[in-house]
Amino acid sequence: MSVREEFDEWATSGRDRGMEERHWHTAKEALARMPVEPGDVVLDLGCGSGYAGRALRDTYDAGRVYGLDGAPEMARNARSYTDDPNVGYVVGDFGALPFVDDSIDHVWTMEAFYYAADPHEALAEIARVLRPGGTLYCAVNYYEENVHSHEWQEFISIEMTRWNREQYREAFRTAGLHVAEQDNIPDREITIPAEAEFPLEDWDTREEMVERYREFGTLLTVGVAP
Ligand SMILES: C[S@@+](CC[C@H](N)C(=O)[O-])C[C@H]1O[C@@H](n2cnc3c(N)ncnc32)[C@H](O)[C@@H]1O
């Protein structure tokens, strides 16, 4: 199955908004760290419902925001959630970004990067479009140290890349980006039921759920274009 087939179905069944709700818990903390200045051009890769770009427009007065997604129905939904003329959504692939060299100030990507058919090619593309001094904020919940995420691949038809923290840093450097920061952002908002309520459908023990959300949370790696 292609990105388009998999995620068009998610979009038409409303899962784009569901992801937004869940991802917002940690995404907002990562977005708050981005050094976006008024007027900057921002690209959101694998934008889903497009919430991140809209938030960056609202809070930082970003000049122009592009959301790129491989699933046309995702881009269509995202477009329908805003009438802001400075936010645009395009259908495209991480492996061939439809932007000229040195044209983007900041790239944001949340829970999407690891779907790239070739993540090294995607990083090279990001490095190509970033202006000198531009940043990449790459946030993932699916990564090696987060053992609770490993089974997700069983439920998705697209091959997912499961790197560890070091592999992210190494790949950023290989693409020519400096690694400015790497951090785990805990999800402090998800409700964790009392011990007596376990096991739950998805969790055998409360400790596992606490580890997944409060300890591992979202892995954020920040790159800077030289
Ligand atoms: C799990 S969703 C995350 C959406 C959003 N960033 C969020 O935080 O809710 C991943 C998104 O990335 C898109 N995507 C996956 N692989 C892609 C690729 N190679 N090129 C472009 N978009 C891709 C999917 O269509 C989907 O909308």
The ligand as an ORCA input file, in Angstrom:
! r2SCAN-3c Opt
* xyz 0 1
  C       0.943      9.902     11.506
  S       0.553     11.218     10.409
  C       1.049     12.659     11.335
  C       0.339     13.905     10.888
  C       0.656     15.174     11.660
  N       2.045     15.566     11.480
  C       0.328     15.052     13.126
  O       1.189     15.327     13.972
  O      -0.818     14.684     13.443
  C       1.807     11.085      9.156
  C       1.517     11.942      7.929
  O       2.664     11.921      7.076
  C       2.262     11.729      5.735
  N       3.369     11.041      5.027
  C       3.887      9.829      5.335
  N       4.899      9.535      4.508
  C       5.019     10.567      3.645
  C       5.894     10.850      2.568
  N       6.850      9.980      2.187
  N       5.761     12.022      1.912
  C       4.794     12.909      2.298
  N       3.931     12.699      3.320
  C       4.042     11.534      3.992
  C       0.991     10.904      5.830
  O       0.173     11.025      4.682
  C       0.340     11.431      7.108
  O      -0.567     12.471      6.867
*
